[in-house]
Amino acid sequence: MKIGLLASGGLGYSILQQIYSSYELLFVMTDKGSDLICDFCTGNNIPCFVGNPRNGNSDNFLSTKSCDILISINYLFLIEQSIIDIPKILAFNIHGSLLPKYRGRTPHVWSIINNEIATGITAHIIDSGCDTGDVLEQVKIDIDSTDTGATILKKFEAHYFPLVVKVLNKIKEGELIKYPQDNSKATYFGKRTPDDGLIDWSWHRERIYNWVRAQSFPYPGAFTFNLHNKVIIDWVELDDHGFDYNVPNGTIVTNNPVRIKTPNGLVKITKFRNSINNIIVNNKFEDI
């Protein structure tokens, strides 16, 4: 089967290499930030479109392209019908959740924030909606209590290519079954930006723990402010140190280690990304 690939980021690069070594790869489409993908295509003489394909931007590139199967891996852009119609057989995407739950962007981060104990990856038909196409195959993946956004992606990486192979083999053997999604059970979560990491100290400490680990390094990070200085936090622990409920939330109860008051107990900050020297000079983290 002749393959066209839409891919972005480190995960997309990893799967690109495996598809290239196992199948006839005719072309790749990626974004301007995916340098490894661009360099790989250049080095292996693979036709590659770089940038936003929407609004006719990729029409000239695609005018001479065809394929049997179009596969999307971690691709940044929603694609238009004109691209969906290119493959002779079908276009499918690998999405980082158990659809119809967690449609949308960064579903693995949202699943940690929401205290899920499992996530997964779904192979589904690409249609004009956002992660709404029929399900082809799914793989369930456990979320451990110490998993971060980055470690979940590493778990995903081990399953992505085998799932691609499974779908392609079922297509080849004529055994592919399509399962419509139950839209009544669908959830949707939007794109996250670095500015979305602000900690609200009025949250219960379990939510703060999940909030921090979901966004820890190499992600932009959860953060707070002290005297208008931004403090990025990469890890906290739930702490059994005593506290007074009447103390305002966000109060620094101890400085070494740094323990912070929340409504239902203290969190101990065990890893700061930036230096806290000359930052913790009062006794309060502020939500500003």
Sequence and secondary structure as in RCSB ss.txt:
>XXXX:A:sequence
MKIGLLASGGLGYSILQQIYSSYELLFVMTDKGSDLICDFCTGNNIPCFVGNPRNGNSDNFLSTKSCDILISINY
LFLIEQSIIDIPKILAFNIHGSLLPKYRGRTPHVWSIINNEIATGITAHIIDSGCDTGDVLEQVKIDIDSTDTGA
TILKKFEAHYFPLVVKVLNKIKEGELIKYPQDNSKATYFGKRTPDDGLIDWSWHRERIYNWVRAQSFPYPGAFTF
NLHNKVIIDWVELDDHGFDYNVPNGTIVTNNPVRIKTPNGLVKITKFRNSINNIIVNNKFEDI
>XXXX:A:secstr
 EEEEEE HHHHHHHHHHHHHHSEEEEEEE TT HHHHHHHHHTT  EEES  TTTTTHHHHTT  EEEEEEES 
SS   HHHHTSEEEEEEEEESSSTTTTEES HHHHHHHTT SEEEEEEEE  SSSS S EEEEEEEE  TT  HH
HHHHHHHHHHHHHHHHHHHHHHHT    B   GGG  EE    GGGGB  TTS HHHHHHHHHHT TTS  EEEE
ETTEEEEEEEEEEE     TTS TTBEEEETTEEEEETTEEEEEEEESS  TTT  SSB B  
